[in-house]
């Protein structure tokens, strides 16, 4: 059940958003090794953001997953997401942070009226 939340100061229209959602969902499923049917991705564009004192294109992301994250996987995810954001929104990889949260206990995540 990987979940990715992205925010960026770049305006994101519906067509670009759909491409980013699709590409990020596929990347998360492939790299983490979980079924894409469990992946959730959201993107919020036009968020006022300063990065290194500049309002040039930038982005921030958070990934949460019950297992599947770690030193080898996180680097691959960071690279894949940075590539997507650079291609779709012209956000340089050097202006993108991503935070990883590997939830160790499934009972800390709710789904379908219960927890994992």
PAGUDREN-193134 format. One line per field, with one value per atom (N, C-alpha, C): residue number from 1; residue in three letters; atom name; x, y, z. Coordinates in pm, whole numbers, plus 50000, padded with zeros to 5 digits. Example, Ala and Ser with C-alpha at 12.3 -4.5 7.8 and 13.67 -1.06 7.14 Angstrom:
BEGIN
pos (1_1_1_2_2_2)
code (Ala_Ala_Ala_Ser_Ser_Ser)
site (N_CA_C_N_CA_C)
x (51319_51230_51320_51285_51367_51290)
y (49431_49550_49670_49775_49894_50003)
z (50780_50780_50780_50708_50714_50787)
//
This chain:
BEGIN
pos (1_1_1_2_2_2_3_3_3_4_4_4_5_5_5_6_6_6_7_7_7_8_8_8_9_9_9_10_10_10_11_11_11_12_12_12_13_13_13_14_14_14_15_15_15_16_16_16_17_17_17_18_18_18_19_19_19_20_20_20_21_21_21_22_22_22_23_23_23_24_24_24_25_25_25_26_26_26_27_27_27_28_28_28_29_29_29_30_30_30_31_31_31_32_32_32_33_33_33_34_34_34_35_35_35_36_36_36_37_37_37_38_38_38_39_39_39_40_40_40_41_41_41_42_42_42_43_43_43_44_44_44_45_45_45_46_46_46_47_47_47_48_48_48_49_49_49_50_50_50_51_51_51_52_52_52_53_53_53_54_54_54_55_55_55_56_56_56_57_57_57_58_58_58_59_59_59_60_60_60_61_61_61_62_62_62_63_63_63_64_64_64_65_65_65_66_66_66_67_67_67_68_68_68_69_69_69_70_70_70_71_71_71_72_72_72_73_73_73_74_74_74_75_75_75_76_76_76_77_77_77_78_78_78_79_79_79_80_80_80_81_81_81_82_82_82_83_83_83_84_84_84_85_85_85_86_86_86_87_87_87_88_88_88_89_89_89_90_90_90_91_91_91_92_92_92_93_93_93_94_94_94_95_95_95_96_96_96_97_97_97_98_98_98_99_99_99_100_100_100_101_101_101_102_102_102_103_103_103_104_104_104_105_105_105_106_106_106_107_107_107_108_108_108_109_109_109_110_110_110_111_111_111_112_112_112_113_113_113_114_114_114_115_115_115_116_116_116)
code (Unk_Unk_Unk_Unk_Unk_Unk_Unk_Unk_Unk_Unk_Unk_Unk_Unk_Unk_Unk_Unk_Unk_Unk_Unk_Unk_Unk_Unk_Unk_Unk_Unk_Unk_Unk_Unk_Unk_Unk_Unk_Unk_Unk_Unk_Unk_Unk_Unk_Unk_Unk_Unk_Unk_Unk_Unk_Unk_Unk_Unk_Unk_Unk_Unk_Unk_Unk_Unk_Unk_Unk_Unk_Unk_Unk_Unk_Unk_Unk_Unk_Unk_Unk_Unk_Unk_Unk_Unk_Unk_Unk_Unk_Unk_Unk_Unk_Unk_Unk_Unk_Unk_Unk_Unk_Unk_Unk_Unk_Unk_Unk_Unk_Unk_Unk_Unk_Unk_Unk_Unk_Unk_Unk_Unk_Unk_Unk_Unk_Unk_Unk_Unk_Unk_Unk_Unk_Unk_Unk_Unk_Unk_Unk_Unk_Unk_Unk_Unk_Unk_Unk_Unk_Unk_Unk_Unk_Unk_Unk_Unk_Unk_Unk_Unk_Unk_Unk_Unk_Unk_Unk_Unk_Unk_Unk_Unk_Unk_Unk_Unk_Unk_Unk_Unk_Unk_Unk_Unk_Unk_Unk_Unk_Unk_Unk_Unk_Unk_Unk_Unk_Unk_Unk_Unk_Unk_Unk_Unk_Unk_Unk_Unk_Unk_Unk_Unk_Unk_Unk_Unk_Unk_Unk_Unk_Unk_Unk_Unk_Unk_Unk_Unk_Unk_Unk_Unk_Unk_Unk_Unk_Unk_Unk_Unk_Unk_Unk_Unk_Unk_Unk_Unk_Unk_Unk_Unk_Unk_Unk_Unk_Unk_Unk_Unk_Unk_Unk_Unk_Unk_Unk_Unk_Unk_Unk_Unk_Unk_Unk_Unk_Unk_Unk_Unk_Unk_Unk_Unk_Unk_Unk_Unk_Unk_Unk_Unk_Unk_Unk_Unk_Unk_Unk_Unk_Unk_Unk_Unk_Unk_Unk_Unk_Unk_Unk_Unk_Unk_Unk_Unk_Unk_Unk_Unk_Unk_Unk_Unk_Unk_Unk_Unk_Unk_Unk_Unk_Unk_Unk_Unk_Unk_Unk_Unk_Unk_Unk_Unk_Unk_Unk_Unk_Unk_Unk_Unk_Unk_Unk_Unk_Unk_Unk_Unk_Unk_Unk_Unk_Unk_Unk_Unk_Unk_Unk_Unk_Unk_Unk_Unk_Unk_Unk_Unk_Unk_Unk_Unk_Unk_Unk_Unk_Unk_Unk_Unk_Unk_Unk_Unk_Unk_Unk_Unk_Unk_Unk_Unk_Unk_Unk_Unk_Unk_Unk_Unk_Unk_Unk_Unk_Unk_Unk_Unk_Unk_Unk_Unk_Unk_Unk_Unk_Unk_Unk_Unk_Unk_Unk_Unk_Unk_Unk_Unk_Unk_Unk_Unk_Unk_Unk_Unk_Unk_Unk_Unk_Unk_Unk_Unk_Unk_Unk)
site (N_CA_C_N_CA_C_N_CA_C_N_CA_C_N_CA_C_N_CA_C_N_CA_C_N_CA_C_N_CA_C_N_CA_C_N_CA_C_N_CA_C_N_CA_C_N_CA_C_N_CA_C_N_CA_C_N_CA_C_N_CA_C_N_CA_C_N_CA_C_N_CA_C_N_CA_C_N_CA_C_N_CA_C_N_CA_C_N_CA_C_N_CA_C_N_CA_C_N_CA_C_N_CA_C_N_CA_C_N_CA_C_N_CA_C_N_CA_C_N_CA_C_N_CA_C_N_CA_C_N_CA_C_N_CA_C_N_CA_C_N_CA_C_N_CA_C_N_CA_C_N_CA_C_N_CA_C_N_CA_C_N_CA_C_N_CA_C_N_CA_C_N_CA_C_N_CA_C_N_CA_C_N_CA_C_N_CA_C_N_CA_C_N_CA_C_N_CA_C_N_CA_C_N_CA_C_N_CA_C_N_CA_C_N_CA_C_N_CA_C_N_CA_C_N_CA_C_N_CA_C_N_CA_C_N_CA_C_N_CA_C_N_CA_C_N_CA_C_N_CA_C_N_CA_C_N_CA_C_N_CA_C_N_CA_C_N_CA_C_N_CA_C_N_CA_C_N_CA_C_N_CA_C_N_CA_C_N_CA_C_N_CA_C_N_CA_C_N_CA_C_N_CA_C_N_CA_C_N_CA_C_N_CA_C_N_CA_C_N_CA_C_N_CA_C_N_CA_C_N_CA_C_N_CA_C_N_CA_C_N_CA_C_N_CA_C_N_CA_C_N_CA_C_N_CA_C_N_CA_C_N_CA_C_N_CA_C_N_CA_C_N_CA_C_N_CA_C_N_CA_C_N_CA_C_N_CA_C_N_CA_C_N_CA_C_N_CA_C_N_CA_C_N_CA_C)
x (50081_50000_50086_50184_50264_50176_50208_50136_50238_50221_50309_50226_50269_50208_50315_50281_50372_50311_50395_50352_50460_50418_50511_50458_50548_50507_50475_50489_50460_50310_50243_50103_50094_49995_49980_49840_49833_49702_49660_49537_49480_49556_49601_49670_49806_49880_50012_49995_49895_49870_49844_49764_49733_49860_49948_50074_50162_50172_50256_50200_50069_50008_50034_50015_50036_50183_50274_50416_50467_50425_50469_50411_50285_50222_50296_50326_50398_50537_50606_50742_50741_50648_50641_50617_50520_50488_50608_50671_50784_50902_50940_51061_51041_50926_50901_50864_50807_50771_50635_50544_50407_50311_50194_50099_50055_50045_50001_49860_49782_49646_49644_49758_49768_49827_49875_49948_49852_49879_49805_49904_49872_49957_49869_49915_49845_49946_49900_49986_49908_49974_49916_50006_49955_50033_50003_50086_50073_50079_50157_50174_50290_50265_50375_50490_50607_50721_50850_50931_51066_51164_51261_51364_51497_51582_51713_51696_51590_51567_51514_51475_51428_51290_51210_51079_51080_51198_51209_51140_51107_51038_51106_51022_51069_50956_50990_50889_50933_50833_50855_50762_50812_50730_50748_50646_50653_50599_50675_50634_50619_50505_50479_50444_50501_50472_50488_50406_50425_50529_50652_50761_50795_50900_50940_51037_51053_51146_51278_51384_51516_51621_51745_51853_51865_51857_51868_51748_51630_51505_51486_51513_51488_51567_51689_51768_51710_51663_51601_51471_51392_51267_51296_51393_51428_51469_51550_51594_51478_51392_51280_51183_51151_51059_51119_51247_51314_51311_51332_51327_51188_51084_50947_50917_50953_50926_51006_51127_51207_51146_51105_51047_50911_50827_50689_50671_50755_50735_50858_50968_51094_51145_51120_51175_51308_51415_51548_51557_51630_51649_51712_51787_51851_51754_51628_51526_51406_51435_51332_51379_51304_51326_51216_51249_51148_51178_51075_51086_51027_51096_51052_51007_50895_50841_50803_50887_50862_50786_50656_50572_50594_50641_50674_50555_50453_50338_50214_50156_50039_49920_49913_49800_49805_49914_49924_49869_49813_49755_49615_49517_49380_49344_49255_49206_49077_48979_48856_48787_48791_48723_48795_48922_49001_49147_49238_49381_49450_49570_49648_49706)
y (49882_50000_50125_50131_50253_50374_50485_50610_50720_50794_50906_51032_51133_51267_51361_51433_51530_51669_51768_51907_51980_52078_52154_52296_52387_52524_52545_52442_52448_52421_52502_52471_52336_52256_52122_52111_52102_52086_51939_51911_51777_51673_51710_51615_51579_51681_51656_51578_51613_51543_51395_51364_51224_51148_51211_51147_51122_51222_51208_51100_51100_50999_50859_50840_50710_50666_50756_50721_50693_50774_50754_50626_50597_50475_50352_50351_50238_50224_50337_50334_50281_50328_50280_50130_50083_49940_49857_49900_49824_49823_49938_49948_49889_49913_49860_49712_49670_49530_49496_49593_49569_49586_49523_49536_49682_49725_49862_49886_49781_49797_49849_49846_49898_50040_50091_50219_50337_50441_50567_50679_50767_50883_51007_51115_51243_51352_51454_51567_51695_51791_51922_52026_52093_52192_52334_52427_52570_52598_52519_52539_52638_52753_52847_52777_52775_52702_52780_52789_52843_52729_52714_52612_52682_52678_52745_52895_52952_53096_53140_53045_53076_53014_53081_53027_52964_52930_52854_52719_52647_52519_52427_52375_52287_52191_52086_51989_51921_51867_51791_51671_51558_51438_51360_51282_51190_51055_50951_50815_50739_50673_50589_50450_50349_50212_50120_50018_49914_49818_49838_49757_49797_49740_49762_49876_49964_50075_50039_50103_50079_50147_50135_50212_50187_50066_50039_50084_50061_50096_50248_50314_50459_50538_50501_50570_50553_50433_50408_50486_50491_50569_50717_50769_50911_50945_50861_50884_50878_50776_50761_50878_50920_51032_51162_51182_51303_51308_51194_51189_51226_51175_51205_51354_51410_51552_51643_51601_51682_51677_51559_51544_51612_51600_51649_51793_51839_51972_52061_52013_52088_52124_52034_52050_51976_52050_51989_51892_51784_51687_51752_51859_51928_52021_52024_52106_52021_51896_51801_51720_51730_51645_51541_51424_51321_51256_51242_51182_51042_50945_50806_50767_50698_50652_50506_50418_50275_50238_50219_50185_50037_50009_49872_49790_49857_49786_49817_49718_49737_49797_49778_49835_49986_50046_50193_50252_50168_50215_50156_50243_50198_50180_50086_50060_49980_50016_49938_49917_50019_50014_49936_49898_49824_49868_49790_49819_49699_49719_49609_49528)
z (50000_50000_50000_49913_49905_49872_49935_49910_49887_49778_49744_49736_49811_49802_49748_49643_49583_49590_49614_49599_49523_49444_49362_49343_49320_49292_49144_49064_48921_48901_48817_48785_48715_48752_48696_48636_48503_48441_48445_48408_48421_48339_48219_48132_48192_48236_48297_48427_48506_48632_48606_48506_48474_48437_48358_48320_48442_48530_48650_48741_48763_48849_48795_48666_48603_48614_48577_48578_48719_48816_48954_49012_48983_49032_48981_48854_48796_48856_48873_48929_49072_49154_49292_49296_49222_49223_49178_49070_49014_49110_49162_49244_49384_49445_49579_49572_49460_49445_49503_49499_49548_49430_49437_49327_49309_49184_49157_49209_49224_49276_49420_49489_49626_49631_49520_49518_49509_49588_49582_49556_49462_49430_49423_49481_49467_49433_49363_49330_49350_49409_49437_49371_49268_49197_49242_49199_49230_49380_49453_49597_49616_49678_49699_49773_49709_49763_49737_49839_49826_49853_49767_49783_49765_49865_49863_49837_49892_49880_49745_49662_49527_49504_49423_49386_49248_49199_49073_49093_48984_48998_49100_49191_49298_49335_49407_49449_49578_49647_49770_49766_49811_49814_49942_49976_50088_50043_50072_50040_50171_50187_50303_50252_50317_50277_50397_50403_50503_50447_50486_50433_50290_50238_50100_50079_50180_50167_50236_50197_50255_50173_50215_50152_50001_49956_49812_49734_49786_49719_49716_49827_49837_49733_49709_49608_49469_49438_49308_49293_49402_49398_49379_49452_49442_49298_49238_49100_49002_49016_48924_48934_49056_49074_49024_49050_49002_48849_48785_48638_48586_48651_48610_48626_48740_48764_48672_48640_48546_48406_48362_48228_48215_48317_48307_48353_48450_48508_48504_48448_48444_48583_48681_48815_48817_48840_48845_48962_48944_49052_49174_49154_49265_49340_49296_49362_49403_49440_49479_49599_49707_49824_49831_49881_49905_50040_50121_50254_50247_50307_50308_50448_50457_50584_50571_50626_50622_50750_50738_50853_50884_51003_51041_51089_51137_51192_51109_51047_50964_51037_51168_51242_51250_51203_51198_51069_50983_50858_50842_50821_50804_50657_50632_50496_50506_50427_50414_50550_50634_50761_50870_50843_50941_50927_50974_50957_50895_50849_50795_50910)
//
